[in-house]
Every structure is written in structure tokens, then in C-alpha cells.
Amino acid sequence: MERIVERKQTSFRLRTDLLERLQVVAKNENRSLNNFVESALMDIIYRKPNATTLEAMKEAESGKELDTLPLNNFKDYVEGL
């Protein structure tokens, strides 16, 4: 069963250059301006890393257990993936 999402019409004052850029990006993604802006805002508001991601971020920032990769073997490494 499809869930109905209630929406309320509103208006914002945006800089002209920002609005133009939003319109271009939305068009390039074949989306309406409304859909593009709503999705972008949802990503900003609800983007919160889970516990696993937070732990990985802390590990990466600490520099512990990082492997070094000699650049002369990088091509072989990538091909081995």
C-alpha cells in the first residue's frame, strides 16, 4: 500500500544565481525543481551516519591500521580488485 506524504505549499526568496543553478542541475537530472530541492533538503536533514560508519570514520581519522600502498604497485593493486 502506498503511503501518502502530505505536502504544504510554501515560498522562499532565493538569490537569482542560486535559483538558476538549481534549475540547471534539476534539469540535468531530469527532475523537477521542487523534487530536486526537496530531495536535497531531505538529504541534509536526515543524513546521519550509523554506528558502523561513525566507527570507520574514527578509525580512518586516527590513522591506525592503515596499509601503505607503494605507488609502483598501484596498477597491479587496482587490477586485482
C-alpha positions as CSV (number, residue, x, y, z in Angstrom):
1,M,0.0,0.0,0.0
2,E,1.3,3.4,-1.0
3,R,1.9,5.9,1.8
4,I,0.6,9.4,1.2
5,V,3.0,12.1,2.1
6,E,1.3,15.4,3.0
7,R,2.9,18.5,1.5
8,K,2.3,22.1,2.1
9,Q,2.9,24.8,-0.4
10,T,5.4,27.4,0.7
11,S,7.7,30.1,-0.9
12,F,11.2,31.1,-0.4
13,R,13.3,34.1,-1.5
14,L,16.4,32.8,-3.1
15,R,19.3,34.6,-4.8
16,T,18.7,34.7,-8.6
17,D,22.0,33.0,-9.3
18,L,21.3,30.2,-6.9
19,L,17.8,29.6,-8.3
20,E,19.2,29.5,-11.8
21,R,21.9,27.0,-10.8
22,L,19.3,24.8,-9.0
23,Q,17.1,24.8,-12.2
24,V,20.1,23.8,-14.3
25,V,21.1,20.9,-12.0
26,A,17.5,19.7,-11.7
27,K,17.0,19.7,-15.4
28,N,20.3,17.8,-15.9
29,E,19.0,15.1,-13.6
30,N,15.6,15.1,-15.4
31,R,13.8,16.2,-12.2
32,S,11.5,19.0,-11.3
33,L,12.9,21.9,-9.4
34,N,10.6,21.0,-6.5
35,N,11.7,17.4,-6.4
36,F,15.4,18.3,-6.6
37,V,15.2,20.9,-3.8
38,E,13.1,18.6,-1.6
39,S,15.5,15.7,-2.1
40,A,18.5,17.9,-1.3
41,L,16.9,19.2,1.8
42,M,15.9,15.7,2.9
43,D,19.5,14.5,2.5
44,I,20.8,17.4,4.6
45,I,18.2,17.0,7.4
46,Y,18.2,13.2,7.6
47,R,21.8,12.3,6.8
48,K,23.2,10.9,10.0
49,P,25.9,8.2,9.9
50,N,25.1,4.9,11.6
51,A,27.3,3.4,14.4
52,T,29.4,1.4,11.9
53,T,30.1,4.4,9.7
54,L,31.0,6.5,12.7
55,E,33.4,3.9,14.0
56,A,35.0,3.6,10.5
57,M,35.3,7.4,10.3
58,K,37.1,7.5,13.7
59,E,39.4,4.7,12.6
60,A,40.3,6.5,9.4
61,E,40.9,9.7,11.2
62,S,43.2,8.0,13.8
63,G,45.4,6.6,11.0
64,K,45.7,3.3,12.9
65,E,45.9,0.1,10.9
66,L,46.3,1.8,7.6
67,D,48.1,-0.1,4.9
68,T,50.6,1.8,2.8
69,L,50.5,1.1,-0.9
70,P,53.6,1.7,-2.9
71,L,52.7,3.7,-6.0
72,N,54.8,1.5,-8.3
73,N,52.4,-1.4,-7.5
74,F,49.2,0.7,-7.6
75,K,48.2,-0.5,-11.1
76,D,48.6,-4.2,-10.1
77,Y,46.5,-3.4,-7.0
78,V,43.7,-1.9,-9.0
79,E,43.7,-4.7,-11.5
80,G,43.4,-7.2,-8.6
81,L,40.3,-5.6,-7.2
